[in-house]
Structures are given as C-alpha cells and as structure tokens.
Amino acid sequence: MCCRVVIATFLLGITTFIRLKETEPSLQATLSPVYFIIALIYLFSFACFFIQKIIKNIKLNVYIQSLSDISLITGLVYVTGGIESIYSVLYPLVIIFSVLFLAGKGGLISASVSSIFYGLLLDLEYYGIIQPIYTWDYDYNSSAGYVFSRIFVHIISFYIIALLTSFAVEQEKTARDLLEKKESAFDQLDLLHKSIIESVDTGILTVDLNGDIKSFNRGAEKITGFLYSEIINKNINDAPTLISNLLNKGNRWKPRSRFEVAGSGKILGCSVSPLVDGNRKKIGNILIFQDLTVIKEMERKIEKNKRLAFVGEIAAGLAHEIRNPLASISGPIQMLSKDLKLDETDTKLMQIILRGKDRLEDFVKDFLLLARPKQSERKDINIKAIIDDVLESLRFSPEWREDIEVTKDLCNQSSIYGNRAEIRQVISNIISNAAQSMPEGGILKIETTPFPPPSHLVKGGKEKFLDRKQYLKIRISDSGCGIEGKDQDRLFEPFYTTKENGTGLGLAIANRIVVNHMGKIRIESKPGKGTDCIVLLPQQEVSNGEDSRC
C-alpha cells in the first residue's frame, strides 16, 4: 500500500512536470486520462485501509490488491501509448510483491494475469478495437511480428521474475528458519551453560582485562556470603575484603595451579585461568574457588587421630613394660612396710614410696584405657545415682574444698544407656577438674535435661510429636578461673594440661568414653567467669551409623 502511494506520487510529479513544459493545448489534454488513473490509484490505496478491516483473510486481501494493481497498470499503459508505453515495467513490481506475500503460487498467478491483461491490450490495439488516446492523429503501424515479440518478451520476463523471486524468497525463508534454529539451539546452549554455572557448588568469578567483575555465580554467593548485585561490575580494587583477598592472593591474575585463601572464618581453595574467546584471544581471567573449611577440619582431625594412634601404640607398649616391673616392686614394698619397724622419718619415706607407686599405677591404668579402650558391657543405668556417688567420693579427696557449694537440677528422665564404670569415670574426671579450678571455693552446678527437649508441632488441631532419638544432656558448671581461648582447642588432646601436677589424660579419657558411647562432649569457658562442660549421652542403644546432635 505504501509502495503504491509512492509510485502514484512519482507519476503525479512526472505528469505535472510534462504538463508545465508542454505549451500545446492538444498535448496537455492527452494528460487528463493519466491524472484520472493516478486519482484512481490514490482512491484505491485509501480504500485498502477499509478493505483489510472488512476482509480479515490476508491472502484474499493480497489477491484483491494484486488484481486491482494489475488492472490499474494496464489502464496506465493504455493511456500512455499502449504498445509504446514504458510503464509496462510496473507489472514486475506487482509480481514481486505477490511472491513476497503469497509465495511462489501467488507470483505465478500474478504473472499469468499480467500476461493476459498486457497481451489482450496489445491484441485489441493491433486489431483496431481500441486505440491509444494520447494523440488525435492516430496512425498504427506496428507489424504482427513486432506485437507478438513484445507480448512474448513480456510474458517470459513476467514468469522469469516470478520464478527468480520465488527462489530468492524460498532461500531467504530457509536461511531464516535455519537462523531461528541456530538461535534456538544457541539459546538452549546458553541456558544450559548458565544452568550448569549456577548449579555447581563451586564459586566461579570472572573479570575483564580492566579488572571489572563480570560474572559471579550462586556458588560464589553461597561461599562468600555476598550477593551478585553487590559484586557485579565492581573493580577488583573496590570489591569486599574477602573478594579482594582472593584476587590479590592470585598475584593479580597470574595463572597458578592452586592456592588457598583464609578469611571470614573460611578457608578457600582457588585457581586462576585465562578467559579466552573463540579466537583464543585473552579477554579476561576466571577464578574458581571452593570452600575447604570442612575439608581442612577433617584433615586436622585425621592428623590428630594419626597422632593419637601413634601415641596409643607407644602408650600400650610402654604401659605394659612399666606395669610388669611395677608389680614386682609393689609386692615387696608392701611386705616390707608391714614387717619392718621403722622410725618416723623412714615411715614417711615409705609412705611417699607407696603414694608414688599408687600414682604410677593409676597413670598406667589411664594410659591403657586411652590407648586401647575395651568393649564394655552396657545397659540402662541411673545417672542420678552415679552423680551422687561421685560427689560423695570426691568430698573426701584432697582437691575438694569445704567452701564449694553444690547445686543440682536433675530431671526425672535419669536413665541412660552405657557402662556404669566408664560413665562414672567421665563424671568423676569432669567434677574433679571443676573442683580443682576453684581453689578458693565457688559454685558447682550440675544439670540434666532431655535432648532434644520435649516439643511438638500443632497441625490441624492435633499434636504431632517429633520422632527423634532421645539423649540426656549433662551440664556441669563451675565458677572457677576459666580456660584461656588458646587452650580450649587442645583440651581433649592427650598429655595436654595447664595444671602443675596434671597428666593431661582426664579429659582425653572422658572424650574417648563419650565418643565410644555415641555421644558428644563440649567445653564452653571464659577466663575469670567459669567453665561449662556439656555431655550428651544416649538414653537408648544407638548404632554406629547414627550420630547425636549437640
């Protein structure tokens, strides 16, 4: 429609120019039919705006417009000289537009109609049925061969244009479909790529050559704790501290196989690689990092267990080697202490020897227990009775002070599943440490509570109790001197002690017993404010595959 209006305007301009240049009235009169045809073109173009609203079928609409355009072009050819008119070149425009809107079939139909209209016009003119109206003194002198050749050349050109345009349109359509498929495949590949990048737990960060951060996946968000919006497009110099440490540790993006960065309580394993385009040209750098905090903690525990295993092997052999001569010494000393009559000084010396012997025997016994804990018989035991028994025994020990105030807050669920002697030793070691930390007296508090605590979920007006393994939490607190922060990580290591006369085996043995009972033990302490020791023990049998929650 727009093209039709443009052509009509162009014809109007040419016709007006010719009319202004011609001075003969007879020649100016011959231009009136041309104005009439141009007016029809404008009128038809205006009518097409309403035709498309009446006729919703696009193909039928195009067929009507094509047929009308061919008719108007034929009329224009007739009023501008018939066989001598140059405006027959407008037929191919209609054929081309028909192919564009109606494919090859529409182009062939338009070519056929154009051939019929043009051939019929020239035949009627040749036989004198009609004559051109551009001149008053009409003298038709075209031969039959010339008329036939004109019709033949136009028909051939019409069909060639229709076929070539159809071929070009089909090629364009094929290329467009292929491009759409490629775009769809590229979009899917891009989506897959983004899905993979966003789904992995590994952090991925890329920067361009200017040092601006261009990508930051979900794994990086989870590991660093920073949001995508806080990092993207920021320069590495303006990035948060942890990100800056990552980049600076990488020696400003020099490729390295592996390096580690510590910060914000995390240990990150990182690697830097160049980021290249399809032509292998460097366009930036890519940083890949993982949270190694848990792995490093596992490595630390494994290394600790290796040391403990090594110590255990030495301890077992050493304890047996000490135990045998100790037994040989112990018997004769006891016999001598009974048979000999010693003065006061010798009696004190004998008592020192006997106390040293007893201390050495206890040390060897603890050594063996730590090195090779034996499988003990376990059953339901009453923790209240054990606590009372331990307190009663410790009241007569040298480390106990009369000004230590004991408070107990024991729950009704006092039964646990374990070995009585071993659990008693755990409670005894912890309470003994608490008493020793209060040389000037203080408060010793013992609490027991079920873990997890009795709880329920209310859903639909009914109570739904949580189905979880039940444990007993034992908290032993003192108001003593507390423990320095640097010492708290090594409390359960064998032979590590802050006491002048301590062996460093008490808490190590307690930890070993609790772990063998599938429980947990934890120390919470602040210097000058006392210490809390929390022990979690099962109230029923727990298999090795189950783990307590502390």
C-alpha positions, 0 to 999 in steps of 0.5 A: 500500500505504501509502495503504491502511494509512492509510485502514484506520487512519482507519476503525479510529479512526472505528469505535472512536470510534462504538463508545465513544459508542454505549451500545446493545448492538444498535448496537455489534454492527452494528460487528463486520462493519466491524472484520472488513473493516478486519482484512481490509484490514490482512491484505491490505496485509501480504500485498502485501509477499509478493505483489510478491516472488512476482509480479515483473510490476508491472502484474499486481501493480497489477491484483491490488491494484486488484481486491482494493481494489475488492472490499474497498470494496464489502464496506465499503459493504455493511456500512455501509448499502449504498445509504446508505453514504458510503464509496462515495467510496473507489472514486475513490481506487482509480481514481486510483491505477490511472491513476497506475500503469497509465495511462489503460487501467488507470483505465478498467478500474478504473472499469468494475469499480467500476461493476459491483461498486457497481451489482450491490450496489445491484441485489441490495439493491433486489431483496431478495437481500441486505440491509444488516446494520447494523440488525435492523429492516430496512425498504427503501424506496428507489424504482427511480428513486432506485437507478438515479440513484445507480448512474448518478451513480456510474458517470459520476463513476467514468469522469469521474475516470478520464478527468480523471486520465488527462489530468492524468497524460498532461500531467504525463508530457509536461511531464516528458519535455519537462523531461528534454529541456530538461535534456538539451539544457541539459546538452549546452549546458553541456558544450559551453560548458565544452568550448569554455572549456577548449579555447581557448588563451586564459586566461579568469578570472572573479570575483564582485562580492566579488572571489572567483575563480570560474572559471579555465580550462586556458588560464589554467593553461597561461599562468600556470603555476598550477593551478585548485585553487590559484586557485579561490575565492581573493580577488583580494587573496590570489591569486599575484603574477602573478594579482594583477598582472593584476587590479590592472593592470585598475584593479580591474575597470574595463572597458578595451579592452586592456592588457598585463601583464609578469611571470614572464618573460611578457608578457600581453595582457588585457581586462576585461568585465562578467559579466552574467546573463540579466537583464543584471544585473552579477554579476561581471567576466571577464578574458581574457588571452593570452600575447604573449611570442612575439608581442612577440619577433617584433615586436622582431625585425621592428623590428630587421630594419626597422632593419637594412634601413634601415641596409643601404640607407644602408650600400650607398649610402654604401659605394659613394660612399666606395669610388669616391673611395677608389680614386682616392686609393689609386692615387696614394698608392701611386705616390707612396710608391714614387717619392718619397724621403722622410725618416723622419718623412714615411715614417711619415706615409705609412705611417699614410696607407696603414694608414688607407686599408687600414682604410677599405677593409676597413670598406667591404668589411664594410659591403657584405657586411652590407648586401647579402650575395651568393649564394655558391657552396657545397659540402662543405668541411673545417672542420678545415682552415679552423680551422687556417688561421685560427689560423695567420693570426691568430698573426701579427696584432697582437691575438694574444698569445704567452701564449694557449694553444690547445686543440682537440677536433675530431671526425672528422665535419669536413665541412660544407656552405657557402662556404669564404670566408664560413665562414672569415670567421665563424671568423676574426671569432669567434677574433679577438674571443676573442683580443682579450678576453684581453689578458693571455693565457688559454685558447682552446678550440675544439670540434666535435661532431655535432648532434644527437649520435649516439643511438638508441632500443632497441625490441624488441631492435633499434636504431632510429636517429633520422632527423634532419638532421645539423649540426656544432656549433662551440664556441669558448671563451675565458677572457677578461673576459666580456660584461656581461648588458646587452650580450649582447642587442645583440651581433649588432646592427650598429655595436654594440661595447664595444671602443675601436677596434671597428666593431661589424660582426664579429659582425653579419657572422658572424650574417648568414653563419650565418643565410644558411647555415641555421644558428644562432649563440649567445653564452653569457658571464659577466663575469670567467669567459669567453665561449662562442660556439656555431655550428651549421652544416649538414653537408648542403644544407638548404632554406629551409623547414627550420630547425636546432635549437640 
